[in-house]
Amino acid sequence: MARKTRSRAKSNSILNYVAVVLLTIAGLVLSFCSFNIPFTTQVYNGFANSIPLGIDFVGGISVVYDCSLGTDSNTTNLGIAVDGTVARLQNVISQEYDDVSVTRQGNSIRVEVPALSDANAITKLTTEKTPLKIATEEDGDAQFVATDVSDVKVQYQPGTNNQFGAFILFNNDASERLAELTADAATTQVTFYIYLGDNLLQQITCKEQIEVGSPLGLAFDTEEQAQSWANQIMGGVFSADLDLSSSTIIPAELGTQAMNFFLIAGGVALLIVMVLLWIRYGDFGLLADFALVIYTVLMLFFMQAIPGIELMLTSFAGILFSAFIVIGSAVVILEKIRADYRSGMKIPIAFKSGFKRSLWPVLDSHFLTLLFGILLCVLGSVELQQFAFILLIGTVLSLFVNLVVLRYLLKWYLPFNSVKAKKLHMPNQVKHIKDGEVIIEGGQANE
């Protein structure tokens, strides 16, 4: 009966290994291979080739502007003016170029445009303001301009189908004029056409009078939609003057060389780590190597699947840090197993005990790393945020790979070898301590 049970366990383990190996091979093919999709004209490029490249690797323009309040600013709050300018630049530049990054850094603004080598093209776009104009006729004269606006807000609207509203608040004179224009709206609808520069952003139809002091608003299904619309309005209302602080052109060739260097260095480092794991832990080390390959496939998949991820220098630092976490956690688990075996436990018991004793140290380290990554996402610059995004993805995957994947890979191995410690490069066991002597498997040592 025991022999049949062991035979059944081995058969199940073989089936499990075959399934995981096939899935991993499929994952490697999907990660690194490009091919034509059958029965379509589409080309599949693989996970690795689908990760967006940042300016560090494709080259481009990086421009930094110092912001100040101009004479025509209708706000005395520089922070509000900078936020409005960021929204304006994002709207204007993204109409001309893809993958534009416009970020606030204190009272400065950084603009990065990949695969562009003409700094004058960006300077021309950033200096062209897109003022707000609100008219009651399409392409008509302005009834309200940016100086008539006192604020732009997004508010939650309870009790409505559209739960979020974006509102344009006017100063006293403009608010009275708005009330006059909509005085007969209950009988004759009034449509307001909102322009940013020459582009029609939105038209709003009023079916009742807007009282003095009330805003002109629009309802949206989500807060994100309402905030996006409000940001565009802010870009035409609150605008800071821009003074060019620095302009950097990053050659594409330099990015290609850096990319090749990191790929080669990363591949060599990964190979060395895998060899060291095998030398230290034998067959368990080989299974840890296999888990590391699975981690790599999953990492590439999520990096190309999650919006906002870009491969830049800080991203590579995040990948390196994440790899250190997953390898370090595997080492902690395997060392606990070795220690429990050395104390006299049999291999299957040491396996269970080692995983149990390593659970909380692994969870603690991952929790602290997740907290660190979240703080960087909230407080860091764009470059640090990219590092943090990769770190968060890698940390979550490390938990899954070490506590689930590696656990089952080792568990499925035990039916094939539950007694041969040499294949696992295990240390000698301490049997017992007696009369000042330590009795060790395979010999005796005096203390």
C-alpha positions in Angstrom: 0.0 0.0 0.0 2.8 2.4 0.9 4.5 1.6 -2.4 1.4 2.4 -4.3 1.0 5.7 -2.4 4.6 6.7 -3.3 4.1 5.6 -6.9 0.9 7.7 -7.1 2.7 10.7 -5.5 5.5 10.4 -8.1 3.1 10.3 -10.9 1.3 13.4 -9.7 4.6 15.2 -9.3 5.6 14.3 -12.8 2.3 15.6 -14.2 2.7 18.8 -12.2 6.2 19.4 -13.3 5.3 18.7 -16.9 2.4 21.2 -16.7 4.6 23.9 -15.1 7.4 23.4 -17.5 5.1 23.7 -20.6 3.5 26.8 -19.2 7.0 28.3 -18.5 8.2 27.5 -22.0 5.1 29.1 -23.4 5.8 32.1 -21.2 9.4 32.4 -22.4 8.2 32.2 -26.0 5.6 34.9 -25.4 8.2 37.0 -23.5 11.1 37.1 -26.0 9.8 35.9 -29.5 8.2 37.9 -32.2 5.9 36.3 -34.8 3.0 36.9 -37.1 -0.3 36.1 -35.5 -2.1 33.4 -37.6 -5.0 34.4 -39.8 -4.3 38.1 -39.1 -2.0 40.9 -40.4 -0.9 41.6 -36.8 2.6 41.0 -35.5 3.2 39.8 -31.9 6.3 41.4 -30.5 6.6 39.7 -27.1 6.4 41.0 -23.6 10.0 42.3 -23.5 9.7 44.2 -26.7 6.3 45.7 -25.7 7.5 47.5 -22.6 7.6 51.3 -23.4 11.1 52.7 -23.3 11.8 55.9 -21.5 13.9 58.8 -22.7 17.0 57.3 -21.2 17.0 54.5 -23.8 15.3 55.9 -26.9 16.8 59.4 -26.7 14.9 62.6 -26.8 14.6 66.1 -25.3 14.5 66.9 -21.6 13.6 70.5 -20.8 13.3 72.1 -17.4 11.4 75.4 -16.8 11.4 77.7 -13.8 8.0 79.1 -13.1 7.0 82.6 -11.9 3.8 84.6 -11.7 3.4 86.9 -14.7 1.7 90.3 -14.9 -1.3 88.7 -16.6 -1.7 85.9 -14.0 -5.1 86.0 -12.3 -3.9 84.3 -9.2 -1.4 85.2 -6.5 -0.8 81.5 -5.7 2.2 80.3 -7.6 1.4 76.6 -6.8 -2.0 76.9 -8.5 -0.4 78.6 -11.5 2.2 75.9 -11.8 -0.5 73.1 -11.7 -2.5 74.9 -14.3 0.6 75.3 -16.5 1.4 71.6 -16.2 -2.1 70.8 -17.4 -1.8 73.2 -20.3 1.6 71.9 -21.4 0.4 68.3 -21.2 -2.6 69.1 -23.3 -0.7 71.1 -25.9 2.4 68.9 -26.3 0.5 65.6 -26.3 -1.4 66.8 -29.4 1.9 66.9 -31.3 3.9 64.1 -29.8 3.3 60.7 -28.1 4.5 59.5 -24.7 5.0 63.1 -23.4 5.9 63.5 -19.8 5.1 66.8 -18.1 5.8 66.8 -14.3 6.0 69.4 -11.6 9.2 69.5 -9.5 8.6 72.1 -6.8 8.1 75.4 -8.7 9.7 74.0 -11.8 8.3 71.9 -14.6 10.1 69.1 -16.5 9.1 68.3 -20.0 10.4 65.1 -21.6 9.6 64.0 -25.2 11.2 60.7 -26.3 12.6 60.3 -29.8 12.8 64.0 -30.5 16.0 65.9 -31.2 14.8 69.5 -31.9 14.6 71.5 -28.7 13.2 74.5 -30.5 10.0 72.5 -31.4 9.2 72.1 -27.6 10.1 75.6 -26.8 7.7 76.9 -29.4 4.9 74.8 -28.0 5.5 75.7 -24.4 5.6 79.4 -25.0 2.3 79.4 -26.9 -0.4 80.0 -24.3 -3.9 78.5 -24.8 -6.2 81.1 -23.1 -9.7 80.2 -22.0 -12.7 81.7 -23.9 -16.3 81.1 -23.2 -18.8 82.3 -25.9 -22.6 81.9 -26.3 -22.2 81.3 -30.1 -19.9 78.9 -31.9 -16.8 80.8 -33.0 -18.5 83.9 -31.5 -17.1 86.7 -29.4 -15.9 85.9 -25.8 -18.4 86.4 -23.0 -15.9 85.3 -20.4 -12.1 85.0 -20.5 -9.5 83.6 -18.1 -9.4 86.7 -15.9 -13.2 86.2 -15.2 -12.5 82.9 -13.5 -11.8 82.7 -9.8 -11.4 78.9 -9.4 -12.0 75.5 -10.9 -13.2 72.7 -8.7 -14.2 69.0 -8.7 -16.9 68.0 -6.2 -18.8 64.9 -5.3 -22.5 65.2 -6.2 -24.6 62.8 -4.1 -28.0 61.7 -5.3 -27.3 62.0 -9.0 -26.6 59.5 -11.7 -23.4 61.3 -12.6 -21.7 61.6 -9.2 -18.9 64.0 -9.9 -19.1 67.6 -11.1 -16.4 69.9 -12.5 -17.3 73.6 -11.9 -16.0 76.9 -13.2 -16.4 79.6 -10.5 -16.5 83.3 -11.6 -15.6 86.5 -9.9 -18.4 88.9 -8.8 -18.7 90.9 -12.1 -18.6 87.8 -14.3 -21.0 85.9 -12.0 -23.6 88.7 -12.4 -23.1 88.6 -16.2 -23.6 84.8 -16.2 -26.9 85.3 -14.3 -28.0 87.8 -16.9 -27.1 85.6 -19.9 -29.1 82.7 -18.4 -32.1 84.8 -17.1 -34.4 83.3 -19.8 -32.8 79.9 -20.0 -35.9 78.2 -18.7 -37.7 79.2 -22.0 -34.8 79.7 -24.3 -31.9 77.4 -23.7 -28.4 79.0 -23.6 -25.4 77.1 -24.9 -21.9 78.1 -23.7 -19.0 77.1 -26.0 -15.7 76.7 -24.1 -12.5 77.2 -26.1 -8.9 76.6 -25.2 -7.0 78.7 -27.7 -8.7 77.9 -31.0 -9.9 74.4 -30.0 -13.5 73.8 -28.8 -13.2 71.9 -25.6 -16.8 71.6 -24.5 -20.3 73.0 -25.0 -22.7 73.3 -22.1 -26.4 73.9 -22.5 -28.2 75.6 -19.6 -32.0 74.9 -19.2 -32.4 77.2 -16.2 -30.9 80.4 -14.8 -27.6 80.2 -13.1 -27.9 82.4 -9.9 -25.3 84.9 -9.0 -22.4 83.2 -7.2 -23.3 79.8 -8.7 -20.8 78.0 -11.0 -21.0 76.8 -14.6 -20.5 73.1 -14.4 -20.6 69.7 -16.0 -21.4 66.3 -14.6 -19.2 63.2 -15.2 -19.5 59.5 -14.4 -16.1 59.3 -12.6 -13.9 61.5 -10.6 -11.0 60.9 -13.1 -13.1 62.3 -16.0 -14.1 65.3 -14.0 -10.6 66.0 -12.8 -9.2 65.7 -16.4 -11.7 68.2 -17.7 -11.0 70.6 -14.7 -7.3 70.3 -15.4 -7.7 71.4 -19.0 -9.8 74.4 -17.8 -7.1 75.3 -15.3 -4.5 75.2 -18.0 -6.3 78.0 -19.8 -6.9 80.0 -16.6 -4.0 79.7 -14.2 -0.8 80.0 -16.1 2.7 80.8 -15.0 5.5 82.4 -16.9 8.2 79.9 -18.0 11.9 80.6 -17.9 14.1 78.0 -19.5 16.4 76.5 -16.9 18.0 73.6 -18.8 17.7 71.7 -22.1 19.2 68.3 -22.6 19.4 66.3 -25.8 19.9 62.6 -25.2 21.2 60.8 -28.3 19.4 57.5 -29.2 22.8 55.8 -29.7 23.7 56.5 -26.1 20.5 54.9 -24.9 21.1 51.9 -27.1 24.5 51.4 -25.6 23.2 51.7 -22.1 20.4 49.3 -22.8 22.8 46.7 -24.2 25.1 47.1 -21.2 22.4 46.6 -18.7 21.0 43.6 -20.5 24.4 41.9 -20.7 25.3 42.7 -17.1 21.9 41.6 -15.9 22.1 38.3 -17.8 25.6 37.5 -16.5 24.6 38.3 -12.9 21.5 36.1 -13.2 23.5 33.2 -14.5 26.1 33.6 -11.7 23.3 33.6 -9.1 21.7 30.5 -10.5 25.0 28.6 -10.5 25.6 29.7 -6.9 22.1 28.5 -5.8 22.8 25.1 -7.4 26.2 24.8 -5.7 24.8 25.7 -2.3 21.5 23.9 -2.3 21.8 21.1 -5.0 18.5 20.0 -6.4 16.6 22.5 -4.3 18.8 25.2 -5.8 17.9 24.1 -9.3 14.2 24.3 -8.4 14.9 27.8 -7.0 16.5 28.7 -10.3 13.3 27.4 -12.1 11.2 29.6 -9.8 13.4 32.6 -10.7 12.7 31.9 -14.4 9.0 31.9 -13.7 9.4 35.2 -11.8 11.2 36.7 -14.8 8.3 35.8 -17.1 5.7 37.2 -14.8 7.7 40.4 -14.3 8.0 41.0 -18.0 4.3 40.4 -18.5 3.2 42.8 -15.8 5.7 45.5 -16.9 4.2 45.6 -20.4 0.6 45.1 -19.2 0.3 47.8 -16.5 -0.2 51.4 -18.0 2.4 54.0 -16.9 5.4 51.7 -16.7 8.4 52.9 -18.7 11.8 51.3 -18.9 14.4 53.8 -17.9 17.5 53.9 -15.8 15.6 54.0 -12.5 13.4 51.1 -13.8 16.5 49.0 -14.1 17.4 49.8 -10.5 13.9 48.7 -9.5 14.4 45.5 -11.4 17.7 44.8 -9.7 16.3 45.6 -6.3 13.3 43.3 -7.0 15.5 40.5 -8.1 17.5 40.9 -4.9 14.3 40.6 -2.9 13.1 37.4 -4.6 16.5 35.7 -4.5 17.1 36.8 -0.9 13.7 35.4 0.2 14.5 32.1 -1.5 17.8 31.9 0.3 16.1 32.6 3.6 13.7 29.7 3.0 16.3 27.3 1.9 18.6 28.2 4.8 15.9 27.5 7.3 15.3 24.1 5.7 19.1 23.4 5.9 19.2 24.4 9.5 16.2 22.3 10.5 17.7 19.3 8.7 21.1 19.8 10.5 19.2 19.8 13.8 18.2 16.2 13.2 14.9 16.5 11.2 14.2 14.3 8.2 14.1 16.1 4.8 10.2 16.2 4.5 9.9 17.5 8.1 12.7 20.0 7.6 10.9 21.2 4.4 7.7 21.9 6.3 9.4 23.4 9.3 11.7 25.6 7.2 8.8 27.1 5.3 6.9 27.7 8.5 9.8 29.4 10.3 10.7 31.6 7.3 7.1 32.8 6.7 7.1 35.8 9.1 10.7 37.0 8.2 9.7 37.0 4.5 6.4 38.7 5.1 8.0 41.4 7.3 10.7 42.2 4.7 8.1 42.4 1.9 5.7 44.6 3.9 8.5 47.1 4.6 9.5 47.1 1.0 5.9 47.6 -0.1 5.5 50.6 2.3 8.8 52.1 1.0 7.5 51.7 -2.6 4.2 53.3 -1.8 5.9 56.3 -0.2 8.1 56.8 -3.3 5.0 56.6 -5.5 3.3 59.4 -3.5 6.3 61.7 -2.8 8.9 60.9 -5.5 9.7 62.4 -8.8 8.8 60.7 -12.1 12.1 58.8 -12.1 11.6 57.6 -8.5 8.0 56.7 -9.3 9.2 54.4 -12.1 11.6 52.8 -9.6 8.8 52.4 -7.1 6.3 50.9 -9.6 8.8 48.2 -10.6 9.7 47.6 -6.9 6.0 47.2 -6.0 5.4 44.8 -8.8 8.5 42.8 -8.0 7.7 42.6 -4.3 4.2 41.2 -4.9 5.5 38.7 -7.4 8.3 37.7 -5.0 5.7 36.8 -2.4 3.8 34.7 -4.9 6.9 33.0 -6.3 8.6 32.2 -3.0 5.5 31.3 -0.9 3.5 29.5 -3.6 5.6 28.5 -6.6 8.8 27.5 -4.8 6.9 25.8 -2.1 5.1 23.5 -4.5 8.2 22.9 -6.6 10.0 21.6 -3.6 6.9 19.7 -2.3 6.6 17.9 -5.7 10.3 16.9 -5.5 10.0 15.1 -2.2 8.4 11.9 -3.6 11.5 11.4 -5.7 14.0 12.1 -2.9 13.1 12.3 0.7 16.3 10.7 2.2 19.3 11.5 0.0 20.7 14.6 1.6 23.8 14.7 -0.7 21.6 15.6 -3.7 20.4 18.6 -1.7 24.0 19.5 -0.5 22.7 19.3 3.1 25.1 19.7 6.0 25.9 16.9 8.4 23.2 16.3 11.1 23.8 16.9 14.8 22.4 13.7 16.4 22.8 14.6 20.1 25.1 16.1 22.7 26.5 13.9 25.4 29.4 14.2 27.9 31.0 17.2 26.1 30.9 15.4 22.8 28.9 16.3 19.7 28.0 13.2 17.7 27.7 14.0 14.0 26.3 11.8 11.2 29.3 10.1 9.6 31.7 10.8 12.4 32.4 12.1 15.9 33.8 15.5 17.1 35.2 16.3 20.5 34.5 19.6 22.1 
